[in-house]
Amino acid sequence: MNLLNVFDQINAVDPEFSDRISPRREAIKNLASISGKVTLAAIPFLISELFKKAYGATAPTDVNGVLNYALTLEYLEAEYYTMGVAKAGLIPSGRPLGAITTIRDHEVAHVNFLKQVLGNKAVSKPTFDFTAGGTFGNVFSNYDTFLAVAQAFEDTGVRAYKGQAGILLGNRVVLTAALQIHSVEARHASHIRQMRRARGGGAADQKPWITGSNDTGIGAVVDPIYAGENNVTQAGVDITNLSGPMGKISTNAATQSFDEPLSAEAVLNIAGLFIKA
């Protein structure tokens, strides 16, 4: 992963970003030259710390910044499904290939829409490494791995849009479009989860919705995508204290009933693992 590329894309929508982190740029350059598993594991923490120092507790808050943030995610998803559909023999013919092709077309439409809205403010498409530095080395040769990574992307996308919706409240037209994309991403996530369930094996218990923190069966590598999904308190109300048809609402039902947002910095940490340059 090229850390400086991530920062350059942020700088495109927030010209003051470089100034905010300038005392740390040499450290960033040195870090970017280091390779290996230790560096990869440390990236989420390091980026998070830089954002905290650059912005306090928040990422950029302007509309264009949010749209470019969304565009980067849509680039990732569109490229992923485009490569998957193009890989001969990866996706079974019939309904599975039809579904993934449809999802690909949706993601490409999202990219084209966001680029049209942003005009010359749109960031360029990064170069992606869908193996995440070798973590998913067989992503385009093993259909189950392909679906697992697809689920991770879709679940991230749903939470990402939710996390930034508040910034768009002042622009109803853009907010409406973002929410329309958000709901389609949610449908993608649900369908991919059901496709994994239909495969059986370790994914046989997969449900169309998220239960607690990391119900994917993929492993700890995707834990950041589901951080906070075990929350059972909404608007100050502990859902597990409410009555249901069979007594108190269970913890699982409480977590399933409400999706949680992801912060911009958390999403950038996740997406950054798949950005090569």
Number of C-alpha atoms within 10 A of each C-alpha: 20 18 19 15 17 19 15 15 19 20 16 16 21 16 11 13 18 16 12 15 17 13 10 12 14 11 10 18 13 9 16 15 10 11 11 8 11 9 14 15 12 10 18 20 11 15 20 18 14 16 19 14 13 19 14 10 12 13 20 20 15 12 19 18 23 20 24 22 23 22 23 23 25 23 20 24 23 21 18 22 21 18 14 24 17 12 12 11 13 17 23 11 9 8 11 13 15 14 15 21 18 14 22 21 15 19 25 18 15 22 21 15 14 21 18 12 13 17 10 8 15 21 20 13 17 17 16 19 19 23 15 19 17 11 12 16 14 14 22 23 15 14 18 21 17 21 21 20 20 22 23 21 23 23 23 25 27 24 23 25 26 18 16 22 17 11 15 19 13 10 10 10 10 17 18 14 13 20 15 11 20 19 14 16 23 19 16 25 24 18 20 27 27 19 23 25 17 13 14 12 10 13 20 15 15 21 19 18 19 25 22 19 17 21 18 22 13 16 9 10 11 19 16 17 24 23 16 17 22 20 19 22 14 11 6 7 10 14 22 18 15 12 11 12 6 7 10 12 16 17 18 15 16 23 23 20 14 18 20 21 20 24 18 23 21 20 21 21 20 22 21 23 22 19 23 17 15
